[in-house]
Amino acid sequence: MSHENWIPVAQSNAVCDDAAIEVVVGQQIIAVFRSDGVLYALDGMCAHQGGPIAEGTVAHGCVTCPWHGWQYELASGIQTINRQPLQRVYEVRERDGMIEVLAEPS
């Protein structure tokens, strides 16, 4: 995809390791995570009941929703119990001190 589809959403230092921020891209709420130095981006609303994924606990490459404990793999959006890809995953990168999210979901 062309460079125009990458949307800057935050400064690179806005996301600490094993933490997340919530951003809005168009009409999508997206949770941007950093885990073991790698960035990930998922739909910001839990597939279960719309909980704020960015406020969840990050550990071992997964995030646990703070509302009801549903857990998702950061890299794939797969729910860890039923092994279904329930959270939309977005491409994310760092460029020139900024975190950018691809406008279209991957």
C-alpha positions as CSV (number, residue, x, y, z in Angstrom):
1,M,0.0,0.0,0.0
2,S,1.1,3.5,-0.6
3,H,2.6,5.8,2.0
4,E,-0.6,7.9,2.1
5,N,-2.4,5.1,3.9
6,W,-0.1,5.3,7.0
7,I,-1.7,7.6,9.6
8,P,0.5,9.1,12.4
9,V,-1.2,8.5,15.7
10,A,1.4,9.3,18.4
11,Q,5.0,10.1,19.2
12,S,7.1,6.9,19.5
13,N,7.7,7.6,23.3
14,A,3.9,7.6,24.0
15,V,3.8,3.8,24.3
16,C,6.0,2.2,27.0
17,D,7.0,-1.4,26.9
18,D,4.1,-3.8,28.1
19,A,1.7,-0.9,27.8
20,A,-0.8,0.6,25.4
21,I,-2.5,3.8,24.3
22,E,-5.9,4.2,22.6
23,V,-6.1,6.2,19.4
24,V,-8.8,7.1,16.9
25,V,-8.2,6.6,13.2
26,G,-11.2,7.6,11.1
27,Q,-14.1,6.1,13.0
28,Q,-12.1,3.2,14.5
29,I,-10.8,3.1,18.1
30,I,-7.5,1.3,17.9
31,A,-5.3,0.1,20.8
32,V,-1.6,0.5,20.1
33,F,0.7,-1.8,22.2
34,R,4.4,-2.2,22.8
35,S,5.5,-5.6,24.1
36,D,9.1,-6.6,24.2
37,G,9.9,-3.6,22.1
38,V,7.6,-4.6,19.3
39,L,4.5,-2.5,18.3
40,Y,1.1,-4.1,17.8
41,A,-2.3,-2.6,17.0
42,L,-5.7,-4.1,17.6
43,D,-9.3,-3.0,17.5
44,G,-9.7,-1.0,20.7
45,M,-13.0,-2.5,21.7
46,C,-13.1,-6.0,23.1
47,A,-15.0,-8.5,20.9
48,H,-16.8,-9.8,24.0
49,Q,-18.6,-6.7,25.3
50,G,-16.7,-3.7,24.0
51,G,-14.3,-3.3,26.9
52,P,-11.3,-0.9,26.5
53,I,-8.6,-3.2,25.3
54,A,-5.9,-0.5,25.7
55,E,-6.5,-0.5,29.5
56,G,-5.9,-4.2,29.7
57,T,-2.8,-6.0,31.1
58,V,-0.1,-6.8,28.7
59,A,2.1,-9.9,29.3
60,H,3.7,-12.7,27.2
61,G,2.5,-11.3,23.9
62,C,-1.1,-11.1,25.0
63,V,-3.5,-8.5,26.3
64,T,-6.2,-9.3,28.9
65,C,-9.4,-7.2,28.7
66,P,-10.0,-5.3,32.0
67,W,-13.7,-5.9,32.0
68,H,-14.2,-9.7,31.8
69,G,-10.7,-11.1,31.4
70,W,-10.9,-12.2,27.7
71,Q,-7.3,-12.5,26.4
72,Y,-6.0,-11.9,22.9
73,E,-2.7,-12.5,21.2
74,L,-1.3,-9.1,20.2
75,A,0.2,-10.3,16.9
76,S,-2.9,-12.1,15.6
77,G,-6.0,-10.9,17.5
78,I,-6.7,-14.6,18.3
79,Q,-8.7,-15.1,21.5
80,T,-6.6,-17.5,23.6
81,I,-9.3,-19.9,24.8
82,N,-11.4,-20.6,21.7
83,R,-8.4,-19.9,19.3
84,Q,-10.6,-17.7,17.0
85,P,-9.3,-14.4,15.5
86,L,-11.8,-12.1,17.2
87,Q,-9.9,-8.9,17.4
88,R,-9.1,-7.0,14.2
89,V,-5.4,-6.5,13.8
90,Y,-3.9,-3.4,12.1
91,E,-0.4,-2.9,10.7
92,V,1.7,-0.5,12.8
93,R,5.2,0.9,12.5
94,E,7.5,3.6,13.8
95,R,8.9,6.2,11.4
96,D,10.7,9.4,12.2
97,G,9.8,9.3,15.9
98,M,6.1,8.7,15.2
99,I,3.9,5.7,15.5
100,E,1.8,5.1,12.4
101,V,-1.1,2.8,11.7
102,L,-2.2,1.6,8.3
103,A,-5.6,3.0,7.6
104,E,-7.0,-0.3,6.3
105,P,-7.1,-3.4,8.6
106,S,-4.8,-6.3,7.8
